Amino acid sequence: MLKNKKGITLVALVVTIVVLLILAGVSINLVLGNNGIIVKAKDAETKSAEASQNDLKGMNGLVSEMEGALAGSGSENGNTGSGNNFVTKNTEVTYPDGTTETINGTDENGNPYVRILTIEPEKTVIVEVNVLANMVEEDTEIINKASVSQNEIGTIQVNEIKNTIKKYVPGKEDEPVVKTQKIVGTVWIDANKNGIREVEETKVAGVTVGLLNNATGEMNTQVVTDANGTYAFDNIAPGKYTVIFLYDSANYSATKYQVEGADETLNSDAIDKLIVYEGKQITAAVTEEITVQDENKFDIDLGIVEDPKFDLKLDKIVGSITVNTSKATTEHEYNKNFAKIDFESKYADSSTMVVEYKIIVTNEGAIPGYVKKIADYLPSEMKFSTELNQDWYEGKDGTIYNIALANTIINPGESKEVKLVLTKNMTKESFGLITNKAEIYEASNDYGINDMDSTPGNQSTNEDDYSIANVLTGVKTGEAVIYTTLIITIIAIIGVGTYIIKKRVIK
């Protein structure tokens, strides 16, 4: 009766543990699973944030007001507003459709003040404040800044602009004033490659943009696109200019040029050309000649598209090793780039090792291509035979080559395989590490594009078209001791386990 009760207690314990584990698994899945509480909460949070962003982007559907004011001060007297240094003539507003409006209003502090209704996404409104400087006895620096307020986003302060009012010199008051203009534009990634800038497409920051003076042939003015992909050239004197975009032409190309029928404010205005920049010939996007006279030039934009990449990778592995002795023939499978094999000492001088290598070429790029030639740098310890390798031949330099894939196209994501069989007659003095190296020796594609991260045939170990496979050979020792130790260890584990069950579980 006692043994029966103990047996029932153990079974009940095991069943209880199993049930608890099942319940724990169900609970964890309810909380952390794909449809769990936490996932659903995060999903709701994400959708809420996206909705908020969409509300801001859809400001054109709101009857919102945008208000802006410009303030200025003299560095010496600290005046604000118009102060004593300049007076406001008027404010000119240029709307996205090209229409303009002249406004004479100011706020209670005498600052130029503009109220603008809704601005559609990706559209630009230009506000120009025209002022007249008063005469000063000494050169005086004027610092101007603006603020923009909107119902949803609050007030934003823009950057400061510094100007210097030159002291009054009699006789120079009648000198003509040269009116300057500006050139403004955006750089973006044309994800759908249609040549039209769209709201959801990414703007590119950090692109250097140069302004070439066509009269002098000099590009003395350069700016960098901001976080919104925007650049601006200010204070441009009348003349003829070319805008040059120094973008990442190694990975991108200019998109379609001025797509017919597209909105001129949303298309791309530059094409790729070879230019000399800082003494080097590079590819840059270049606009047509721009004539600056009496008006600003807006939306001189550049769309870029990501270039397809050509990228072939080579991997070399040990597929199998066959050992031939007077006793028997044994085959060992590995399929990895490192293999270890031990020989019985009594057959060390009479064994033959046959190693079958697998060389795998994978297209990791977006362009189909060909492996015209594979090179294997034969280790001195191994013997090459054309009888075992009909697709390989030995060059005058001792390197062996394979051209079996020369006319076989490898599409993106595909892999192709060739095999190489080498042999070695074993001796007691020949055990150790055998290193075999292979690489793509020649490669091509129909587009004439070079591999993005490798140069064929240069034997660079840091490139992914180069691979190494190692075989470590040795002599078996201490087999009986190993087996005995293993058996004793297993018996000990079983004994200890039985003791713990009897003492801790059953009782």
C-alpha atoms as one frame of an Amber mdcrd trajectory, in Angstrom:
protein
   0.000   0.000   0.000   2.802   2.433   0.819   4.490   1.946  -2.571   1.222
   2.488  -4.353   0.626   5.765  -2.556   4.139   6.976  -3.384   3.656   6.069
  -7.035   0.384   7.981  -7.192   2.025  11.041  -5.547   4.804  11.130  -8.154
   2.380  10.819 -11.062   0.216  13.563  -9.636   3.247  15.783  -9.230   4.301
  15.283 -12.857   0.779  15.910 -14.140   0.492  19.064 -12.038   3.787  20.422
 -13.387   2.715  19.726 -16.974  -0.619  21.516 -16.448   1.126  24.505 -14.889
   3.546  24.732 -17.813   0.643  24.656 -20.274  -1.185  27.403 -18.384   2.010
  29.501 -18.227   2.518  29.132 -21.976  -1.078  30.200 -22.679  -0.712  33.229
 -20.396   2.540  34.333 -21.960   1.034  34.018 -25.427  -1.993  36.120 -24.421
   0.299  38.888 -23.200   3.319  38.727 -25.528   2.059  36.862 -28.617   1.365
  38.331 -32.022  -2.214  39.064 -30.966  -1.323  39.653 -27.336  -2.284  42.525
 -25.099   1.067  44.310 -25.328   1.241  44.027 -29.118  -2.305  45.355 -29.490
  -1.540  48.259 -27.149   1.593  49.198 -29.119  -0.345  48.910 -32.371  -3.005
  51.274 -31.057  -0.322  53.730 -29.940   1.338  53.625 -33.373  -1.968  54.188
 -35.180  -2.751  57.113 -32.914   0.621  58.755 -33.678   0.121  58.209 -37.403
  -3.313  59.778 -37.210  -1.855  62.845 -35.486   0.769  63.238 -38.202  -1.857
  62.874 -40.903  -3.892  65.592 -39.229  -0.946  67.985 -39.377  -0.149  67.054
 -43.001  -3.767  67.697 -43.919  -3.721  71.296 -42.830  -5.101  72.214 -46.237
  -8.403  70.779 -45.058  -8.494  73.088 -42.027  -9.505  76.693 -41.857  -6.324
  77.610 -40.012  -4.513  80.927 -39.878  -0.763  81.441 -40.055   0.649  84.656
 -38.705   4.193  85.964 -38.968   6.099  88.992 -37.750   9.604  90.302 -38.412
  11.604  92.128 -35.770  14.962  93.845 -36.039  17.442  95.515 -33.713  20.626
  97.536 -33.942  23.688  96.035 -32.307  24.616  99.350 -30.707  21.395 100.854
 -29.476  19.361  97.716 -28.969  16.312  99.032 -30.756  13.556  96.568 -31.602
  11.009  96.653 -34.363  11.745  99.245 -36.935  13.601 101.263 -34.304  15.774
 104.127 -35.453  17.813 102.153 -37.929  15.290 101.301 -40.622  11.660 101.834
 -41.581   9.366  99.322 -43.262   8.144 100.146 -46.778   5.900  97.156 -47.401
   5.674  93.369 -47.347   5.326  91.307 -50.531   3.742  87.830 -50.396   4.243
  85.358 -53.256   1.780  82.427 -53.269   2.353  78.934 -54.756   0.381  79.780
 -57.897   2.702  82.721 -58.631   0.322  85.492 -57.610   1.645  88.264 -55.376
   0.168  90.607 -52.793   1.569  93.773 -51.248   0.760  94.296 -47.550   1.485
  97.439 -45.523   0.303  96.252 -42.127   2.374  96.145 -38.904   1.677  94.894
 -35.404   1.418  96.983 -32.244   5.220  97.122 -32.014   5.654  98.414 -35.541
   6.914  95.104 -36.892   5.846  93.930 -40.359   2.944  91.552 -39.907   1.360
  89.061 -42.323  -1.655  86.780 -41.976  -1.860  83.844 -44.400  -4.625  81.313
 -44.708  -4.052  77.613 -45.266  -0.875  76.445 -47.059  -1.199  73.122 -48.859
   1.382  70.406 -48.127   4.621  70.680 -50.138   3.730  74.238 -51.192   5.754
  77.349 -50.415   4.710  80.892 -49.606   7.453  83.550 -49.820   7.256  86.620
 -47.618   9.598  89.509 -48.497   9.905  92.524 -46.236  11.205  95.670 -47.920
  12.779  98.268 -45.641  14.707 101.502 -45.945  17.764 102.064 -43.783  18.188
 105.362 -42.000  21.481 107.225 -42.135  23.919 106.264 -39.379  27.116 107.911
 -38.277  28.967 104.623 -37.945  28.618 101.211 -39.566  25.774  99.529 -37.667
  24.893  95.849 -37.632  21.200  95.011 -37.878  19.924  91.615 -36.738  16.582
  90.488 -38.119  14.557  87.437 -37.249  11.035  86.221 -37.851   8.480  84.135
 -36.020   5.662  82.059 -37.478   2.565  81.050 -35.521  -0.063  78.428 -36.367
  -3.037  77.183 -34.389  -1.930  73.552 -34.294   1.871  73.781 -34.039   2.324
  77.004 -32.047   5.117  79.526 -32.691   8.382  78.810 -34.525  11.412  81.107
 -34.484  13.473  81.161 -37.661  17.184  81.885 -38.018  18.655  85.345 -37.645
  19.815  87.414 -40.608  22.574  89.957 -40.085  23.066  93.065 -42.209  25.279
  96.091 -41.846  24.128  99.657 -42.481  27.080 101.624 -43.776  27.712 105.049
 -42.343  26.508 108.016 -44.373  29.100 109.461 -46.704  28.083 112.661 -48.524
  28.102 112.301 -52.279  27.376 108.549 -52.338  23.669 108.718 -51.627  22.823
 108.673 -55.330  24.746 105.481 -56.187  22.478 102.860 -57.790  21.299 100.000
 -55.614  21.580  96.535 -57.175  18.512  94.458 -56.360  19.394  90.848 -55.575
  17.343  87.681 -55.865  17.422  84.108 -54.553  17.374  80.547 -55.886  15.602
  77.914 -53.767  15.005  74.187 -54.232  14.730  70.700 -52.751  16.579  67.389
 -53.108  14.473  64.258 -52.637  14.571  60.500 -53.277  12.203  59.628 -56.097
  11.116  56.253 -54.722   8.670  55.443 -57.527  11.013  56.865 -60.197   8.295
  58.930 -61.875  10.227  62.205 -61.788   7.634  63.943 -59.588   8.193  64.930
 -55.950   5.449  63.526 -53.731   4.557  64.237 -50.121   5.583  60.846 -48.715
   8.950  60.672 -50.478  12.101  61.206 -48.441  13.946  64.513 -48.508  17.749
  64.328 -48.567  19.841  66.323 -46.112  23.552  67.027 -46.378  23.791  67.411
 -50.164  26.273  70.083 -51.259  24.776  72.444 -53.852  26.979  74.833 -55.815
  26.072  77.952 -57.784  28.154  78.373 -60.930  28.500  81.906 -62.278  28.419
  81.302 -66.016  30.043  84.663 -66.764  33.142  83.942 -64.674  33.090  80.137
 -64.735  33.576  80.095 -60.953  31.574  78.220 -58.334  32.381  80.305 -55.271
  29.022  79.839 -53.551  28.064  76.513 -51.972  25.336  75.553 -49.516  24.154
  72.279 -47.957  20.583  70.986 -47.908  18.908  71.042 -44.492  16.842  68.360
 -42.736  13.967  69.060 -45.144  16.216  68.630 -48.186  15.982  72.375 -48.871
  18.741  74.736 -50.024  18.745  78.461 -50.773  21.119  80.909 -52.445  20.476
  84.469 -51.218  21.580  87.856 -52.455  22.209  86.749 -56.044  23.083  89.587
 -58.405  21.474  89.640 -61.866  23.213  87.284 -64.261  23.277  83.766 -65.681
  23.882  80.817 -63.376  23.902  77.014 -63.225  22.977  75.025 -60.128  25.166
  71.955 -59.538  24.147  69.168 -57.118  27.096  67.199 -55.667  25.096  64.209
 -54.478  26.112  60.569 -53.820  26.430  59.577 -57.473  28.100  56.270 -56.528
  24.775  54.947 -55.245  22.184  57.197 -56.891  21.374  58.800 -60.242  19.305
  61.809 -61.227  15.659  60.937 -61.907  13.663  61.817 -65.030  14.293  65.378
 -66.198  11.337  67.799 -66.240   8.603  65.241 -66.876   6.181  66.470 -69.502
   2.819  67.503 -68.056   4.083  67.516 -64.457   3.724  70.460 -62.080   6.852
  72.578 -62.588   7.106  73.049 -58.825   7.316  69.284 -58.248   9.536  67.984
 -61.048  13.307  67.481 -61.258  15.392  70.152 -62.979  18.862  68.607 -63.354
  20.579  65.882 -65.372  23.747  63.892 -64.675  26.959  65.199 -66.263  30.678
  64.651 -65.823  32.315  67.718 -64.270  35.712  68.573 -62.806  35.416  69.338
 -59.109  38.421  69.986 -56.860  40.700  68.594 -59.545  38.754  65.312 -59.967
  36.279  64.214 -62.589  32.973  63.305 -60.929  29.322  62.817 -61.826  27.008
  65.596 -60.654  23.483  66.755 -61.456  23.477  70.001 -63.431  20.613  72.366
 -64.311  20.194  74.305 -67.518  21.292  77.945 -67.511  19.194  80.031 -65.113
  18.759  83.756 -65.831  18.364  85.825 -62.662  16.923  89.286 -63.254  13.903
  90.718 -61.445  12.418  87.672 -59.758  13.350  84.815 -57.461  13.781  81.276
 -58.798  11.888  78.739 -56.730  11.628  74.952 -56.977  14.948  74.332 -58.737
  14.823  70.743 -57.526  16.653  67.451 -57.901  15.119  64.006 -57.598  17.492
  61.059 -57.229  16.865  57.330 -57.615  18.801  54.491 -56.041  20.959  52.631
 -58.522  20.636  48.850 -58.759  23.672  47.109 -57.242  25.807  44.328 -58.711
  27.125  42.082 -55.955  28.405  38.498 -56.277  29.528  36.558 -53.213  31.655
  33.393 -53.106  31.632  30.798 -50.324  33.929  27.776 -50.171  33.122  24.823
 -47.922  34.314  21.273 -47.340  31.540  19.061 -48.671  32.959  15.629 -47.774
  36.171  13.755 -47.041  36.738  10.150 -48.129  39.475   8.111 -46.421  40.873
   5.048 -48.163  42.939   2.518 -46.196  43.890  -1.113 -46.673  41.158  -1.888
 -44.184  38.185   0.068 -45.555  36.858   3.168 -47.285  34.952   5.672 -45.156
  33.180   8.863 -46.156  32.544  11.834 -43.839  30.050  14.650 -44.573  30.760
  18.207 -43.385  29.265  21.001 -45.567  31.079  23.712 -43.635  34.281  25.691
 -44.082  36.172  23.805 -41.357  36.576  20.044 -41.155  38.567  17.896 -38.703
  39.442  14.277 -39.385  41.601  11.785 -37.461  43.368   8.737 -38.883  44.193
   5.498 -37.099  47.898   5.542 -36.351  48.525   2.091 -37.836  47.215   3.310
 -41.225  48.883   6.720 -41.150  51.418   5.841 -43.824  49.042   4.018 -46.095
  45.943   6.212 -46.174  44.654   8.392 -48.972  42.414  11.389 -48.317  40.011
  12.680 -50.983  38.494  16.089 -50.236  35.489  17.379 -52.160  35.139  21.160
 -51.936  31.969  23.029 -52.838  32.287  26.557 -54.222  29.006  28.491 -54.095
  28.442  31.808 -55.881  25.442  33.875 -54.736  24.001  37.004 -56.365  23.318
  39.382 -53.463  22.642  42.391 -55.688  19.785  43.510 -57.921  21.484  42.950
 -61.297  21.813  39.539 -63.024  25.400  38.610 -63.746  27.939  35.994 -64.802
  30.963  34.391 -63.172  33.348  34.185 -66.075  36.125  32.491 -64.128  36.733
  31.086 -60.637  40.276  30.745 -59.307  41.429  28.239 -56.680  44.812  28.827
 -55.122  45.906  25.183 -54.789  47.609  24.327 -51.478  50.962  22.571 -51.812
  49.795  19.642 -49.687  47.034  18.671 -52.128  47.148  17.067 -55.583  45.037
  18.239 -58.514  43.839  15.822 -61.198  41.991  16.749 -64.386  40.434  13.269
 -64.392  38.528  14.162 -61.222  37.891  17.776 -62.269  36.858  18.020 -65.917
  35.603  21.629 -65.490  38.954  22.815 -64.109  42.349  23.479 -65.672  45.734
  24.423 -64.253  47.353  27.722 -65.231  51.034  28.409 -65.728  51.186  30.062
 -62.306  49.964  26.919 -60.529  46.509  28.355 -59.925  43.599  26.247 -61.113
  40.616  27.821 -62.874  36.974  26.960 -63.530  34.864  28.459 -66.346  31.810
  26.195 -66.014  29.546  29.160 -65.068  30.839  31.543 -67.747  27.599  31.434
 -69.765  25.219  30.775 -66.890  23.245  33.797 -65.733  22.898  34.181 -61.954
  19.780  36.169 -61.123  19.349  38.233 -57.946  18.925  35.917 -54.982  20.162
  32.822 -56.888  23.179  30.639 -56.106  25.262  28.430 -58.394  27.686  25.696
 -57.311  30.810  24.074 -58.694  32.858  21.261 -57.137  36.579  20.690 -56.782
  38.151  17.349 -55.792  41.706  17.232 -54.391  43.641  14.285 -53.000  46.452
  13.695 -50.518  48.599  10.657 -49.706  48.968  10.648 -45.933  52.206  10.101
 -43.970  52.988  10.367 -40.285  54.799  13.668 -40.959  52.040  15.258 -43.073
  49.325  15.805 -40.491  48.177  19.344 -39.697  46.135  22.230 -41.149  45.428
  22.427 -44.886  44.128  25.780 -46.141  42.460  26.118 -49.524  41.497  29.546
 -50.957  39.208  30.477 -53.820  37.782  33.651 -55.331  35.847  35.063 -58.245
  38.515  35.801 -60.828  36.318  37.380 -63.511  32.697  38.600 -63.400  30.405
  40.584 -65.682  26.865  41.794 -66.323  24.942  43.289 -69.237  25.051  46.785
 -67.728  28.795  47.163 -67.361  28.451  47.845 -63.604  31.279  46.852 -61.269
  30.719  44.753 -58.179  29.755  47.077 -55.342  32.141  45.674 -52.705  34.645
  43.397 -54.466  37.289  43.479 -57.174  37.659  40.132 -58.969  41.072  38.500
 -58.934  42.766  40.831 -56.429  43.083  38.142 -53.682  41.764  40.490 -51.006
  40.756  38.516 -47.930  38.402  41.330 -46.808  36.060  41.024 -49.788  33.050
  38.726 -50.025  34.125  37.196 -53.346  37.042  35.480 -51.548  36.662  32.461
 -49.259  38.804  29.971 -47.314  38.117  26.343 -46.349  40.299  24.497 -43.831
  40.907  20.795 -43.177  42.665  19.726 -39.969  44.142  16.213 -40.011  45.389
  14.277 -36.982  45.985  10.808 -35.473  43.509   9.060 -33.190  44.784   8.622
 -29.608  43.364   7.448 -26.309  40.216   5.928 -27.801  39.747   3.311 -25.025
  40.264   5.891 -22.283  37.723   8.215 -23.871  35.079   5.529 -24.215  35.635
   4.267 -20.638  35.406   7.775 -19.221  32.231   8.444 -21.181  30.564   5.261
 -19.909  31.520   5.984 -16.290  30.180   9.538 -16.594  26.838   8.346 -17.966
  26.481   5.752 -15.190  27.279   8.371 -12.549  24.681  10.793 -13.958  22.014
   8.082 -13.946  22.905   7.103 -10.366  22.803  10.642  -9.038  19.527  11.297
 -10.841  17.936   8.191  -9.362  19.085   9.146  -5.856  17.626  12.676  -6.166
  14.284  11.352  -7.382  14.033   8.888  -4.509  15.070  11.367  -1.822  13.514
  14.624  -2.999  10.559  13.691  -5.181   9.136  10.370  -4.019   9.518  11.100
  -0.298
